[in-house]
Amino acid sequence: MAKVCNPIYDTVFKYLVEDERVAKVLLGCILGKKIVHVEIKGHESTYRDDDNQLKLLRFDFAGTIENPDGTKETVTIELQKASEPEEVMRFRSYFGIQMASKSNADTIVKYHRDKDKTPYNVLKPRRIYGIFILGHSLGKGFEYPLIKGSTVFYDEDNNVLNFKTQCEFLKGMTYDLYIIQLPFLPERPKKPLEKMLRAFDQRYKVENDDRYLELTEDTADYDSDFNVIFRRLLHASADEQLRRNLDLEDYAERLWTIRQAEREDLEYELKEKKQLLAEKDNQLAEQKNQLAEKDNQLAEKDNQLVAMIKLSASLGASPEKIATQLSISIDEVKRVLSQN
């Protein structure tokens, strides 16, 4: 059992895939293809901030793969690692950039059909492979360690079309997608990919220290894909500068978690205050309605009293008699009669 750095951290993952052999092993095992050569063309880290709850690491690779028939093909591999649910539109935007970028195309020479066979250059888009290593689940119904697929084409009767040859147009307009969900890695891996991904399995985290995993080397096969990654992670744990960077990333993570919790507490407190204010507003509105109802009742009584005074006066009763009968003051009776 050895204590190695946890590749779910950006600092460690970047250190991991910057090694060409590790990158070839990791990408080749996920894609199920032989990687002849691979080179990082660019990478980008995006961290959480107050407005964007996002944490992901993205790598762009230019790779050469060897097909089963022995032919070699230059491809673009987009590798993204995320530790929690993300915004789909942000992921999608990266693929839009890759699809449009001329850097993901090769220049080939073609010839006009004139008698001189005049040459001209055209851009041939490279095949794009998108790999997502997720530290979270896609949700219920998607409980698989690996989900992969590409565009399926249909005819007008919705029959699946299985083309015997490749079409450059269709190939250039689509990409292959590979999604790895670390929470669903099996406890006892049997398949080559599952065995390799044991190096990412978060079940092996050191207790009370998420920065490290406790892993056992594959003694049965020294050159196994798992061991290639395992030894790189072991080397990372001995790198003093990397450990400092890992500590800083972990500190930033914990600090963000604290601030996020404080922010959630504040939002909850504000929500409660809003609810209390809303309840008070409702109470005031109810009291206002009750007062309005009482005013209406008083007005109705006043109208009834005025009607009775006028009726009694029309029947010849004197103001004194009306005041006595209605138990009101003589001045009130005179005030109503004076308004006629």
N, C-alpha and C positions, 0 to 999 in steps of 0.2 A: 504494500500500500504506500503510495507516494502522494504528497501534497503538491498540487499544481495550480497554476493560475486559472481562474474561471473564464473561459472564452466568451461568456455572455456579456462581459464587460468590453466596451469599445476599445480600450487601451490594449487589452490582451488579444482581441480578435484581429485588430490591425497588425499587431506584431506577428500573429499566426499566419495570416495570408500573405504577408510581405515576403515570406519564404517561398520561392518558386516551387520547390518539391511539395511542400504542404499544400499550396494552391492547386497544383496539378492533382494531388491525391483527393483533396476535398471536392473540387469541381468535377473531376472525372468520375468519382464515386456517386455523386448526386445525379449527374447527367447520364451515367451509365455509358460513358464514351471514353475512348483513349485520348488523353490530352498529350499532344506532342510537345507543345510549347505554350506558355501563358505569360502574359505581361500585364501589370497594372498600368492602366492609362490614366487613372484618376480616382480619387476617393473623396468622400464628403461626410463629415459628421454633423448631425443636427441634434442639438440638445433642447431640453425643455426650457421655456422661459415663461414669463407671466401671462403671455397671450397665446402660447402654442404648446399644448401638452404633448410633446412629441419627442421621442428619442430613437434615433435610428442611425445606422452606419451603412454607407453605400460605397461599393467599389465597381469600377468599370474595368473589365479585362478584355484584352485582345488575345484570342487564343487560336491555336491550330489544333484541330481534331483530326483523327484518322478514322475514316469510315470503314465499315466491315469489308468493303471491296478493295481496301487499300488506298483509296484516294484520300488526299488531304484537303481540308477546307478551313479557311480563316473565318472565325466567327466572333461575335461580340457577346460577352457574358456579363450580365448585370446582376451583381450580388448585393442583397440588402439584408441586414440583420436588425431586428426590432425586438425589444424586450417587453413590449406591451401593445395593446390595441392602438392602431394608428389611423390616420386619415387616408382613405382609399384614394382620394383625388391627388394627394401628394405623391403616392406611389405611381399613380397613373401618369402624372406629369413627367416623371423621369423617363418612362417608356416613350412618351411623345417626343421628348428631346432626342432620345436615342434613335427613334425611327426617322427623324428629320435630319439628323447630323450626317454630313458628308464624310466625317471621319470614320463612320461605320459602313463605308463602301470601298470597294476596290476598283481601281481603274483598269479596264481591259480594252484591248484594241479590236475594233471591227473594221470591215472593209466595205466601201461602196460597191455597187454592182456595175460600175462603169468599167471600161476596157482597161483602165490603169489600176483598177482595184485600190482606189485611194483610201488610205487608212484614216480612221477617226477614233477618238476615245469616248467611251461611255462608262458611267458609274454602275457597278454591280453591287447592290446592297448585300451586306453580310447577314447571315442568319443570326438572330438575336435570341439568346436564352436568358430568361429571367428567373433568378433564384431568390426566394425569401426564406430566411431562417427566423422563425418566430418563437419567442419565449412565451407565447400565450396561445390560446385556442381560438379557432375561427367560430366556434359555437357548437351547439347541439346538432348532431347529424354529420359532423365533419371530423370525427374522432379517428384520424389516421396520422401516422408519423410522416408520411409523404403523400402529397396530392400533386399529380402532374397531368398536364394536358396541353393540347394545342387546338387551333381552330378546326372544326369539322365542317365540311362542305356538303351541301345537299342539292338535288335537282328540284324541279318544280313540283314533283310529287313527294317531296320530303324523303327521298331515298338517299342514303349516305353514299357519297361518291368516293371510290377508292381509285385514285389515279395511279397508273402504272409508272409514269415518269413524273419528274418534278417540273413544276411550272415556275419560272423565275419571278413572274409577276405575283403569284399567290405567295410564294416563299418570301418575297420582299415586303409583303403587306401584313405578315403575321409574325408571331413569336411564340416560342415554347415556354411554358410556365411550370415552375417547380416550387412547391410550398412545403416546407418542413415545419412541423409542429413539435417542438421539443417536449411538451407535457405528455405526448402520447408515445414516446419511445418505450419499447418493451423492456421489462426488467431483465429478461433473459434474451438478449438479441441473438438471432440466428442468421439473418441475411447480412450480406457484406455491408450494405449501407447502414443498417442498424448497429452493427458492430463498430463501424467507424464513428458513428454519431454518439457512441457511448462517451466520447470525450467531451460532449456538450450536455450530457444528461445532468439536470439540476438536482436529481435525487442524491447525487454524491457530494453536495455542498458540505463544507466543513461546518459543524454545528456552531452557530452564533458568529459565523464569518463567511458571508456570501462571496467573498472575493476569491475563495479557493475551493477546489474540489479534491476529494480523496479518491484516486484511481489506482487500479492495479495494472501493471504492464502485461501485455499479451506474451506470455512465455512460450506459447506453442508456435508462434510465427514472428520472429524478430522484425521482419520487414513488412509486417501487416500495415494496412492503411491506418488503423488505430494507433499503432506504435509510432508511426511517423508524426502524427499530431500530438500524441502523448509526450514524446521526447521534446518537441518544440515548446509545449506548455511547461514541461519540467525545466527547460532552459530559461523560460520566461520568469519562473519563480526564483531563479538565481540571479536575475538581472536587477541590480539595485535601482537603476534609474526607472526601469519599468515598474518596479514595485512602488516607487514614490508616485509615479503617474497614476498607478492604480489606486493608491491611497487618496490622491486628490480627486479622482473620479468618484470614488466611493464617498468621500466627504461631500462633494458637490451633490451626489445623489441623496445622501441623508439630509443635507441642508435643504434641498428642494422639497423633500418629503415633509420636513418640519414646516417649511413655509406654506406648502400646499395644505397641510393640516390646519395651520393658523388661518389661512385664507378660507378654508371650508368652514371653520368655526365662526369666523366673522360673517360669512355669507349666511350661515344658519342663524346667527344672532340677529342680523339685519332682517332675515325672513320672518323671525319671530316678532320683531318689533313692527314690521309691516302688518303682520296678522293682528297684533294687538291694536294698532292704529285703525285697521279696517274694522275690527270689532267695536272700537269706540265710536267710529264714524257711523256704524250701523245703529248703535245704541242712541247716539245723538239724533240720528234720522228718525228712529222710532219715537223718541221723546218729542221731537218736533211734530210728528204726525199726531201724537196723543194730544199735544197742546192745540193743534189745529182743530182736532175733533171736538175738544172742549169749547174752543171758541165758536165753533159751528153750533154746538148745543146751546150755548149762552145766547147766541144770536137768534136761534130758533125760539128760545123762551122769551126773549125780548119782543120778537115779532108777535108771538101769541098774546103777550101782555098788552101790547099796543092794540091788537085787534079786539081784545075783551074790553079795554077802556073805551074804545070808539063805539063798540056795539052797545055798551051800557049807556053811554051819553046819547046815542041815537034813540034809545028807548025812553029818554027823559030823565034819567037818573042824574042827581046833582053830583058835582065833583066830590063833596064830602061823603056822600053815600057810596060812590064808586071806590074811594080810598078805603072806606071801612070794609066793604065787601071783598076787596082784593088784598087787604092787609098791606097797603102801600101808603106812602106819604101823599098828602094832598098836593104837595109841590110836584110830585112825579105825574100825578093825574093832570094837573094844569099844564105841565110841559108838553105832554102828549097832545092834549086838546089844542094847545096853541099852535101846533104844527099843521093843523088843518087849513 
